[in-house]
Amino acid sequence: MSLTIAEAAQRLGLAVDTLRYYEKDGLLLRAVPRSSAGHRRYGDEDLRWIELITRLRATGMPIREVRRYADLVRGGTGNERERLELLHAHREAVLAQLAEAQTHLAAIEYKIDLYTERLGAEYLSA
């Protein structure tokens, strides 16, 4: 399979500019192959990698850390411990974010319960 940049962006739910940025900023594992007309052609491996880095970014991993991870992966075998340490550290950060979000959600649910109780049947029948 080979997708144009527009098709890849649509499949991944990203903007074309985001894909160009990832490429320009050294976040991809390889140079994206080009067609004979010079248009980018994304394969399955490219899409899987972009999906991963999109998830890393969506969970708050800074660009410099994503770039570091990509550099390590491009470096091949022998640096798996560094990759694992980077991912463990990021997992800890994500878990802390989740715990904080759960605390915030509990406060919101408390207020919802409070107002629902105050409004009682009036609220439920509306």
N, CA, C and O atoms as a GROMACS GRO file, in nm:
protein
  504
    1MET      N    1   0.083  -0.118   0.000
    1MET     CA    2   0.000   0.000   0.000
    1MET      C    3   0.088   0.125   0.000
    1MET      O    4   0.194   0.127   0.062
    2SER      N    5   0.044   0.224  -0.068
    2SER     CA    6   0.117   0.349  -0.077
    2SER      C    7   0.015   0.462  -0.084
    2SER      O    8  -0.070   0.464  -0.173
    3LEU      N    9   0.025   0.556   0.010
    3LEU     CA   10  -0.071   0.665   0.016
    3LEU      C   11  -0.003   0.799  -0.010
    3LEU      O   12   0.113   0.820   0.024
    4THR      N   13  -0.078   0.889  -0.070
    4THR     CA   14  -0.030   1.027  -0.086
    4THR      C   15  -0.031   1.092   0.052
    4THR      O   16  -0.084   1.037   0.148
    5ILE      N   17   0.027   1.209   0.061
    5ILE     CA   18   0.028   1.280   0.189
    5ILE      C   19  -0.113   1.314   0.234
    5ILE      O   20  -0.143   1.307   0.353
    6ALA      N   21  -0.200   1.351   0.140
    6ALA     CA   22  -0.339   1.383   0.175
    6ALA      C   23  -0.412   1.258   0.224
    6ALA      O   24  -0.486   1.264   0.322
    7GLU      N   25  -0.391   1.146   0.157
    7GLU     CA   26  -0.455   1.021   0.199
    7GLU      C   27  -0.403   0.976   0.336
    7GLU      O   28  -0.481   0.933   0.421
    8ALA      N   29  -0.274   0.987   0.356
    8ALA     CA   30  -0.214   0.948   0.485
    8ALA      C   31  -0.267   1.039   0.596
    8ALA      O   32  -0.301   0.990   0.704
    9ALA      N   33  -0.273   1.168   0.570
    9ALA     CA   34  -0.324   1.262   0.670
    9ALA      C   35  -0.468   1.229   0.706
    9ALA      O   36  -0.505   1.230   0.824
   10GLN      N   37  -0.548   1.200   0.606
   10GLN     CA   38  -0.688   1.167   0.631
   10GLN      C   39  -0.699   1.038   0.712
   10GLN      O   40  -0.775   1.031   0.808
   11ARG      N   41  -0.625   0.938   0.674
   11ARG     CA   42  -0.629   0.810   0.744
   11ARG      C   43  -0.587   0.825   0.891
   11ARG      O   44  -0.644   0.760   0.979
   12LEU      N   45  -0.489   0.911   0.916
   12LEU     CA   46  -0.436   0.929   1.051
   12LEU      C   47  -0.512   1.035   1.131
   12LEU      O   48  -0.491   1.048   1.252
   13GLY      N   49  -0.598   1.111   1.065
   13GLY     CA   50  -0.671   1.217   1.133
   13GLY      C   51  -0.583   1.336   1.165
   13GLY      O   52  -0.603   1.404   1.266
   14LEU      N   53  -0.485   1.362   1.079
   14LEU     CA   54  -0.391   1.471   1.099
   14LEU      C   55  -0.400   1.568   0.983
   14LEU      O   56  -0.458   1.537   0.878
   15ALA      N   57  -0.344   1.684   1.003
   15ALA     CA   58  -0.334   1.781   0.894
   15ALA      C   59  -0.212   1.746   0.809
   15ALA      O   60  -0.113   1.693   0.859
   16VAL      N   61  -0.219   1.777   0.682
   16VAL     CA   62  -0.105   1.758   0.592
   16VAL      C   63   0.017   1.833   0.646
   16VAL      O   64   0.129   1.783   0.640
   17ASP      N   65  -0.006   1.952   0.698
   17ASP     CA   66   0.104   2.031   0.754
   17ASP      C   67   0.172   1.959   0.871
   17ASP      O   68   0.293   1.972   0.890
   18THR      N   69   0.095   1.885   0.948
   18THR     CA   70   0.153   1.809   1.059
   18THR      C   71   0.247   1.703   1.007
   18THR      O   72   0.356   1.684   1.062
   19LEU      N   73   0.208   1.632   0.903
   19LEU     CA   74   0.296   1.530   0.844
   19LEU      C   75   0.423   1.594   0.790
   19LEU      O   76   0.533   1.540   0.809
   20ARG      N   77   0.409   1.707   0.724
   20ARG     CA   78   0.528   1.776   0.673
   20ARG      C   79   0.619   1.819   0.788
   20ARG      O   80   0.742   1.809   0.780
   21TYR      N   81   0.558   1.868   0.896
   21TYR     CA   82   0.635   1.910   1.013
   21TYR      C   83   0.710   1.791   1.074
   21TYR      O   84   0.829   1.802   1.104
   22TYR      N   85   0.642   1.678   1.092
   22TYR     CA   86   0.708   1.559   1.147
   22TYR      C   87   0.828   1.521   1.062
   22TYR      O   88   0.934   1.485   1.115
   23GLU      N   89   0.812   1.528   0.932
   23GLU     CA   90   0.922   1.492   0.842
   23GLU      C   91   1.037   1.594   0.855
   23GLU      O   92   1.153   1.557   0.869
   24LYS      N   93   1.002   1.721   0.850
   24LYS     CA   94   1.103   1.827   0.855
   24LYS      C   95   1.179   1.827   0.988
   24LYS      O   96   1.298   1.857   0.992
   25ASP      N   97   1.109   1.793   1.096
   25ASP     CA   98   1.169   1.801   1.229
   25ASP      C   99   1.242   1.672   1.270
   25ASP      O  100   1.285   1.660   1.384
   26GLY      N  101   1.254   1.578   1.178
   26GLY     CA  102   1.332   1.458   1.206
   26GLY      C  103   1.262   1.357   1.294
   26GLY      O  104   1.328   1.281   1.365
   27LEU      N  105   1.130   1.354   1.292
   27LEU     CA  106   1.056   1.262   1.377
   27LEU      C  107   1.023   1.129   1.309
   27LEU      O  108   0.985   1.033   1.376
   28LEU      N  109   1.038   1.123   1.179
   28LEU     CA  110   1.008   1.000   1.107
   28LEU      C  111   1.130   0.908   1.106
   28LEU      O  112   1.244   0.952   1.124
   29LEU      N  113   1.104   0.780   1.085
   29LEU     CA  114   1.213   0.682   1.088
   29LEU      C  115   1.299   0.684   0.964
   29LEU      O  116   1.416   0.646   0.967
   30ARG      N  117   1.241   0.728   0.855
   30ARG     CA  118   1.313   0.729   0.728
   30ARG      C  119   1.259   0.843   0.643
   30ARG      O  120   1.153   0.899   0.670
   31ALA      N  121   1.334   0.874   0.542
   31ALA     CA  122   1.283   0.971   0.445
   31ALA      C  123   1.162   0.907   0.376
   31ALA      O  124   1.168   0.791   0.335
   32VAL      N  125   1.056   0.982   0.364
   32VAL     CA  126   0.936   0.929   0.300
   32VAL      C  127   0.965   0.910   0.152
   32VAL      O  128   1.009   1.004   0.085
   33PRO      N  129   0.941   0.790   0.101
   33PRO     CA  130   0.965   0.766  -0.043
   33PRO      C  131   0.881   0.861  -0.129
   33PRO      O  132   0.775   0.908  -0.088
   34ARG      N  133   0.930   0.887  -0.246
   34ARG     CA  134   0.861   0.976  -0.339
   34ARG      C  135   0.825   0.901  -0.467
   34ARG      O  136   0.893   0.807  -0.508
   35SER      N  137   0.717   0.944  -0.527
   35SER     CA  138   0.678   0.889  -0.657
   35SER      C  139   0.771   0.949  -0.763
   35SER      O  140   0.852   1.036  -0.734
   36SER      N  141   0.758   0.901  -0.886
   36SER     CA  142   0.840   0.954  -0.994
   36SER      C  143   0.812   1.103  -1.017
   36SER      O  144   0.896   1.176  -1.070
   37ALA      N  145   0.692   1.147  -0.976
   37ALA     CA  146   0.656   1.289  -0.988
   37ALA      C  147   0.702   1.370  -0.867
   37ALA      O  148   0.682   1.491  -0.861
   38GLY      N  149   0.764   1.303  -0.770
   38GLY     CA  150   0.815   1.373  -0.653
   38GLY      C  151   0.719   1.384  -0.536
   38GLY      O  152   0.748   1.451  -0.437
   39HIS      N  153   0.602   1.319  -0.548
   39HIS     CA  154   0.504   1.324  -0.440
   39HIS      C  155   0.534   1.218  -0.334
   39HIS      O  156   0.572   1.106  -0.366
   40ARG      N  157   0.516   1.257  -0.208
   40ARG     CA  158   0.539   1.163  -0.098
   40ARG      C  159   0.445   1.043  -0.109
   40ARG      O  160   0.329   1.056  -0.149
   41ARG      N  161   0.498   0.926  -0.074
   41ARG     CA  162   0.418   0.803  -0.074
   41ARG      C  163   0.441   0.732   0.059
   41ARG      O  164   0.551   0.683   0.086
   42TYR      N  165   0.339   0.725   0.142
   42TYR     CA  166   0.347   0.667   0.275
   42TYR      C  167   0.304   0.521   0.272
   42TYR      O  168   0.200   0.487   0.215
   43GLY      N  169   0.384   0.436   0.334
   43GLY     CA  170   0.351   0.294   0.344
   43GLY      C  171   0.298   0.261   0.482
   43GLY      O  172   0.289   0.347   0.570
   44ASP      N  173   0.263   0.135   0.501
   44ASP     CA  174   0.208   0.089   0.629
   44ASP      C  175   0.303   0.117   0.746
   44ASP      O  176   0.260   0.162   0.852
   45GLU      N  177   0.431   0.090   0.726
   45GLU     CA  178   0.529   0.112   0.833
   45GLU      C  179   0.534   0.260   0.871
   45GLU      O  180   0.543   0.294   0.989
   46ASP      N  181   0.528   0.348   0.772
   46ASP     CA  182   0.527   0.492   0.798
   46ASP      C  183   0.405   0.530   0.881
   46ASP      O  184   0.415   0.607   0.977
   47LEU      N  185   0.289   0.476   0.842
   47LEU     CA  186   0.165   0.509   0.913
   47LEU      C  187   0.167   0.460   1.057
   47LEU      O  188   0.123   0.531   1.148
   48ARG      N  189   0.219   0.339   1.079
   48ARG     CA  190   0.227   0.287   1.216
   48ARG      C  191   0.318   0.375   1.302
   48ARG      O  192   0.286   0.404   1.417
   49TRP      N  193   0.431   0.417   1.245
   49TRP     CA  194   0.523   0.502   1.320
   49TRP      C  195   0.459   0.637   1.351
   49TRP      O  196   0.469   0.686   1.463
   50ILE      N  197   0.395   0.697   1.252
   50ILE     CA  198   0.332   0.828   1.272
   50ILE      C  199   0.221   0.817   1.376
   50ILE      O  200   0.203   0.908   1.457
   51GLU      N  201   0.148   0.707   1.374
   51GLU     CA  202   0.044   0.686   1.475
   51GLU      C  203   0.106   0.681   1.615
   51GLU      O  204   0.052   0.738   1.709
   52LEU      N  205   0.219   0.613   1.628
   52LEU     CA  206   0.287   0.606   1.758
   52LEU      C  207   0.334   0.744   1.803
   52LEU      O  208   0.308   0.783   1.917
   53ILE      N  209   0.400   0.818   1.717
   53ILE     CA  210   0.450   0.948   1.761
   53ILE      C  211   0.335   1.045   1.788
   53ILE      O  212   0.347   1.134   1.872
   54THR      N  213   0.225   1.027   1.717
   54THR     CA  214   0.106   1.109   1.745
   54THR      C  215   0.052   1.078   1.884
   54THR      O  216   0.010   1.168   1.956
   55ARG      N  217   0.053   0.951   1.921
   55ARG     CA  218   0.008   0.912   2.056
   55ARG      C  219   0.104   0.966   2.162
   55ARG      O  220   0.060   1.013   2.267
   56LEU      N  221   0.233   0.958   2.135
   56LEU     CA  222   0.330   1.012   2.230
   56LEU      C  223   0.308   1.161   2.251
   56LEU      O  224   0.309   1.210   2.364
   57ARG      N  225   0.288   1.233   2.141
   57ARG     CA  226   0.262   1.377   2.151
   57ARG      C  227   0.131   1.405   2.223
   57ARG      O  228   0.123   1.495   2.306
   58ALA      N  229   0.027   1.327   2.191
   58ALA     CA  230  -0.105   1.349   2.251
   58ALA      C  231  -0.102   1.325   2.402
   58ALA      O  232  -0.186   1.377   2.475
   59THR      N  233  -0.007   1.246   2.447
   59THR     CA  234   0.005   1.219   2.591
   59THR      C  235   0.111   1.307   2.656
   59THR      O  236   0.152   1.281   2.768
   60GLY      N  237   0.154   1.409   2.584
   60GLY     CA  238   0.238   1.511   2.643
   60GLY      C  239   0.388   1.493   2.629
   60GLY      O  240   0.464   1.567   2.690
   61MET      N  241   0.433   1.397   2.548
   61MET     CA  242   0.577   1.384   2.531
   61MET      C  243   0.629   1.502   2.449
   61MET      O  244   0.578   1.528   2.340
   62PRO      N  245   0.729   1.572   2.501
   62PRO     CA  246   0.783   1.686   2.426
   62PRO      C  247   0.847   1.641   2.294
   62PRO      O  248   0.896   1.528   2.282
   63ILE      N  249   0.845   1.730   2.197
   63ILE     CA  250   0.903   1.702   2.065
   63ILE      C  251   1.047   1.653   2.079
   63ILE      O  252   1.088   1.559   2.010
   64ARG      N  253   1.126   1.716   2.166
   64ARG     CA  254   1.267   1.676   2.179
   64ARG      C  255   1.280   1.530   2.224
   64ARG      O  256   1.373   1.461   2.184
   65GLU      N  257   1.186   1.484   2.308
   65GLU     CA  258   1.189   1.344   2.352
   65GLU      C  259   1.142   1.251   2.241
   65GLU      O  260   1.196   1.141   2.226
   66VAL      N  261   1.043   1.293   2.164
   66VAL     CA  262   0.999   1.212   2.050
   66VAL      C  263   1.114   1.200   1.950
   66VAL      O  264   1.140   1.092   1.897
   67ARG      N  265   1.183   1.311   1.927
   67ARG     CA  266   1.297   1.310   1.836
   67ARG      C  267   1.407   1.217   1.889
   67ARG      O  268   1.466   1.140   1.814
   68ARG      N  269   1.432   1.224   2.019
   68ARG     CA  270   1.532   1.137   2.080
   68ARG      C  271   1.494   0.991   2.062
   68ARG      O  272   1.578   0.908   2.027
   69TYR      N  273   1.367   0.960   2.084
   69TYR     CA  274   1.319   0.823   2.066
   69TYR      C  275   1.336   0.778   1.921
   69TYR      O  276   1.383   0.668   1.894
   70ALA      N  277   1.298   0.866   1.828
   70ALA     CA  278   1.314   0.833   1.685
   70ALA      C  279   1.461   0.811   1.651
   70ALA      O  280   1.495   0.719   1.576
   71ASP      N  281   1.549   0.894   1.705
   71ASP     CA  282   1.693   0.876   1.682
   71ASP      C  283   1.740   0.741   1.732
   71ASP      O  284   1.817   0.672   1.665
   72LEU      N  285   1.693   0.702   1.850
   72LEU     CA  286   1.730   0.572   1.906
   72LEU      C  287   1.681   0.457   1.818
   72LEU      O  288   1.755   0.362   1.792
   73VAL      N  289   1.557   0.465   1.774
   73VAL     CA  290   1.502   0.359   1.688
   73VAL      C  291   1.580   0.353   1.557
   73VAL      O  292   1.616   0.245   1.511
   74ARG      N  293   1.608   0.469   1.498
   74ARG     CA  294   1.686   0.470   1.374
   74ARG      C  295   1.826   0.413   1.397
   74ARG      O  296   1.886   0.359   1.305
   75GLY      N  297   1.877   0.426   1.519
   75GLY     CA  298   2.010   0.375   1.552
   75GLY      C  299   2.020   0.224   1.550
   75GLY      O  300   2.130   0.169   1.552
   76GLY      N  301   1.908   0.156   1.547
   76GLY     CA  302   1.908   0.011   1.540
   76GLY      C  303   1.928  -0.055   1.676
   76GLY      O  304   1.912   0.008   1.781
   77THR      N  305   1.964  -0.180   1.672
   77THR     CA  306   1.977  -0.257   1.795
   77THR      C  307   2.094  -0.208   1.878
   77THR      O  308   2.187  -0.144   1.829
   78GLY      N  309   2.085  -0.238   2.007
   78GLY     CA  310   2.190  -0.202   2.099
   78GLY      C  311   2.155  -0.088   2.191
   78GLY      O  312   2.227  -0.062   2.288
   79ASN      N  313   2.044  -0.018   2.163
   79ASN     CA  314   2.006   0.094   2.250
   79ASN      C  315   1.865   0.072   2.309
   79ASN      O  316   1.799   0.168   2.350
   80GLU      N  317   1.823  -0.052   2.312
   80GLU     CA  318   1.688  -0.082   2.360
   80GLU      C  319   1.668  -0.038   2.505
   80GLU      O  320   1.558   0.005   2.542
   81ARG      N  321   1.773  -0.048   2.588
   81ARG     CA  322   1.760  -0.005   2.728
   81ARG      C  323   1.725   0.145   2.735
   81ARG      O  324   1.640   0.186   2.814
   82GLU      N  325   1.789   0.226   2.652
   82GLU     CA  326   1.759   0.370   2.650
   82GLU      C  327   1.616   0.396   2.604
   82GLU      O  328   1.546   0.482   2.658
   83ARG      N  329   1.574   0.321   2.503
   83ARG     CA  330   1.436   0.336   2.455
   83ARG      C  331   1.338   0.301   2.566
   83ARG      O  332   1.241   0.373   2.590
   84LEU      N  333   1.365   0.190   2.634
   84LEU     CA  334   1.277   0.144   2.741
   84LEU      C  335   1.273   0.246   2.855
   84LEU      O  336   1.165   0.274   2.908
   85GLU      N  337   1.386   0.300   2.892
   85GLU     CA  338   1.391   0.400   2.998
   85GLU      C  339   1.311   0.524   2.960
   85GLU      O  340   1.239   0.580   3.043
   86LEU      N  341   1.323   0.567   2.836
   86LEU     CA  342   1.248   0.683   2.788
   86LEU      C  343   1.098   0.655   2.796
   86LEU      O  344   1.021   0.740   2.841
   87LEU      N  345   1.056   0.536   2.751
   87LEU     CA  346   0.914   0.502   2.753
   87LEU      C  347   0.862   0.482   2.896
   87LEU      O  348   0.749   0.520   2.926
   88HIS      N  349   0.943   0.424   2.983
   88HIS     CA  350   0.903   0.410   3.124
   88HIS      C  351   0.881   0.548   3.186
   88HIS      O  352   0.782   0.569   3.256
   89ALA      N  353   0.972   0.639   3.162
   89ALA     CA  354   0.959   0.774   3.218
   89ALA      C  355   0.832   0.842   3.165
   89ALA      O  356   0.762   0.909   3.240
   90HIS      N  357   0.804   0.823   3.038
   90HIS     CA  358   0.684   0.884   2.980
   90HIS      C  359   0.559   0.819   3.039
   90HIS      O  360   0.461   0.888   3.067
   91ARG      N  361   0.562   0.689   3.056
   91ARG     CA  362   0.446   0.620   3.115
   91ARG      C  363   0.418   0.678   3.254
   91ARG      O  364   0.302   0.701   3.290
   92GLU      N  365   0.522   0.701   3.333
   92GLU     CA  366   0.504   0.757   3.467
   92GLU      C  367   0.439   0.895   3.460
   92GLU      O  368   0.352   0.928   3.540
   93ALA      N  369   0.481   0.974   3.364
   93ALA     CA  370   0.422   1.108   3.347
   93ALA      C  371   0.274   1.097   3.308
   93ALA      O  372   0.191   1.172   3.358
   94VAL      N  373   0.243   1.003   3.220
   94VAL     CA  374   0.104   0.983   3.177
   94VAL      C  375   0.019   0.934   3.294
   94VAL      O  376  -0.094   0.980   3.312
   95LEU      N  377   0.073   0.843   3.374
   95LEU     CA  378  -0.001   0.794   3.490
   95LEU      C  379  -0.028   0.907   3.590
   95LEU      O  380  -0.135   0.912   3.651
   96ALA      N  381   0.068   0.995   3.607
   96ALA     CA  382   0.048   1.110   3.695
   96ALA      C  383  -0.062   1.202   3.640
   96ALA      O  384  -0.144   1.253   3.716
   97GLN      N  385  -0.062   1.223   3.509
   97GLN     CA  386  -0.166   1.305   3.446
   97GLN      C  387  -0.304   1.241   3.466
   97GLN      O  388  -0.401   1.310   3.496
   98LEU      N  389  -0.310   1.109   3.450
   98LEU     CA  390  -0.438   1.039   3.469
   98LEU      C  391  -0.487   1.052   3.612
   98LEU      O  392  -0.606   1.074   3.635
   99ALA      N  393  -0.397   1.037   3.709
   99ALA     CA  394  -0.435   1.050   3.849
   99ALA      C  395  -0.488   1.191   3.878
   99ALA      O  396  -0.588   1.208   3.948
  100GLU      N  397  -0.422   1.290   3.822
  100GLU     CA  398  -0.468   1.428   3.841
  100GLU      C  399  -0.605   1.449   3.776
  100GLU      O  400  -0.692   1.513   3.835
  101ALA      N  401  -0.624   1.395   3.657
  101ALA     CA  402  -0.752   1.408   3.588
  101ALA      C  403  -0.863   1.337   3.667
  101ALA      O  404  -0.976   1.386   3.672
  102GLN      N  405  -0.832   1.223   3.728
  102GLN     CA  406  -0.931   1.152   3.809
  102GLN      C  407  -0.970   1.234   3.931
  102GLN      O  408  -1.087   1.235   3.971
  103THR      N  409  -0.875   1.304   3.991
  103THR     CA  410  -0.904   1.392   4.104
  103THR      C  411  -0.996   1.506   4.060
  103THR      O  412  -1.091   1.539   4.130
  104HIS      N  413  -0.967   1.564   3.946
  104HIS     CA  414  -1.052   1.672   3.893
  104HIS      C  415  -1.192   1.620   3.864
  104HIS      O  416  -1.292   1.685   3.895
  105LEU      N  417  -1.200   1.501   3.803
  105LEU     CA  418  -1.330   1.441   3.771
  105LEU      C  419  -1.410   1.415   3.897
  105LEU      O  420  -1.531   1.437   3.899
  106ALA      N  421  -1.345   1.368   4.002
  106ALA     CA  422  -1.415   1.343   4.128
  106ALA      C  423  -1.476   1.472   4.183
  106ALA      O  424  -1.587   1.470   4.235
  107ALA      N  425  -1.405   1.582   4.171
  107ALA     CA  426  -1.458   1.711   4.218
  107ALA      C  427  -1.579   1.753   4.135
  107ALA      O  428  -1.677   1.804   4.189
  108ILE      N  429  -1.572   1.731   4.005
  108ILE     CA  430  -1.685   1.765   3.917
  108ILE      C  431  -1.805   1.677   3.950
  108ILE      O  432  -1.917   1.727   3.959
  109GLU      N  433  -1.782   1.549   3.969
  109GLU     CA  434  -1.892   1.456   4.002
  109GLU      C  435  -1.955   1.492   4.136
  109GLU      O  436  -2.077   1.480   4.153
  110TYR      N  437  -1.874   1.536   4.230
  110TYR     CA  438  -1.927   1.579   4.360
  110TYR      C  439  -2.026   1.694   4.340
  110TYR      O  440  -2.135   1.693   4.396
  111LYS      N  441  -1.986   1.792   4.262
  111LYS     CA  442  -2.073   1.907   4.237
  111LYS      C  443  -2.200   1.866   4.163
  111LYS      O  444  -2.309   1.914   4.194
  112ILE      N  445  -2.186   1.777   4.066
  112ILE     CA  446  -2.305   1.729   3.993
  112ILE      C  447  -2.400   1.661   4.090
  112ILE      O  448  -2.521   1.686   4.087
  113ASP      N  449  -2.348   1.576   4.176
  113ASP     CA  450  -2.432   1.506   4.274
  113ASP      C  451  -2.500   1.606   4.368
  113ASP      O  452  -2.617   1.592   4.402
  114LEU      N  453  -2.423   1.708   4.411
  114LEU     CA  454  -2.477   1.809   4.502
  114LEU      C  455  -2.594   1.882   4.438
  114LEU      O  456  -2.700   1.896   4.500
  115TYR      N  457  -2.576   1.930   4.313
  115TYR     CA  458  -2.683   2.004   4.247
  115TYR      C  459  -2.800   1.914   4.210
  115TYR      O  460  -2.916   1.957   4.217
  116THR      N  461  -2.774   1.791   4.173
  116THR     CA  462  -2.882   1.697   4.141
  116THR      C  463  -2.966   1.671   4.266
  116THR      O  464  -3.089   1.665   4.258
  117GLU      N  465  -2.899   1.655   4.379
  117GLU     CA  466  -2.971   1.634   4.505
  117GLU      C  467  -3.055   1.756   4.541
  117GLU      O  468  -3.170   1.742   4.584
  118ARG      N  469  -2.999   1.876   4.522
  118ARG     CA  470  -3.073   1.999   4.555
  118ARG      C  471  -3.196   2.016   4.466
  118ARG      O  472  -3.302   2.058   4.513
  119LEU      N  473  -3.180   1.982   4.339
  119LEU     CA  474  -3.292   1.999   4.246
  119LEU      C  475  -3.391   1.885   4.255
  119LEU      O  476  -3.509   1.903   4.225
  120GLY      N  477  -3.345   1.768   4.296
  120GLY     CA  478  -3.430   1.653   4.318
  120GLY      C  479  -3.515   1.616   4.200
  120GLY      O  480  -3.468   1.611   4.086
  121ALA      N  481  -3.641   1.590   4.228
  121ALA     CA  482  -3.734   1.542   4.126
  121ALA      C  483  -3.753   1.647   4.016
  121ALA      O  484  -3.775   1.612   3.900
  122GLU      N  485  -3.743   1.775   4.051
  122GLU     CA  486  -3.759   1.882   3.952
  122GLU      C  487  -3.661   1.864   3.837
  122GLU      O  488  -3.697   1.880   3.720
  123TYR      N  489  -3.537   1.832   3.871
  123TYR     CA  490  -3.431   1.814   3.771
  123TYR      C  491  -3.455   1.687   3.690
  123TYR      O  492  -3.439   1.686   3.568
  124LEU      N  493  -3.493   1.581   3.756
  124LEU     CA  494  -3.510   1.453   3.689
  124LEU      C  495  -3.627   1.452   3.592
  124LEU      O  496  -3.626   1.378   3.494
  125SER      N  497  -3.729   1.535   3.618
  125SER     CA  498  -3.846   1.536   3.529
  125SER      C  499  -3.830   1.633   3.413
  125SER      O  500  -3.913   1.633   3.322
  126ALA      N  501  -3.727   1.713   3.415
  126ALA     CA  502  -3.709   1.814   3.309
  126ALA      C  503  -3.659   1.755   3.181
  126ALA      O  504  -3.638   1.827   3.084
   0.00000   0.00000   0.00000
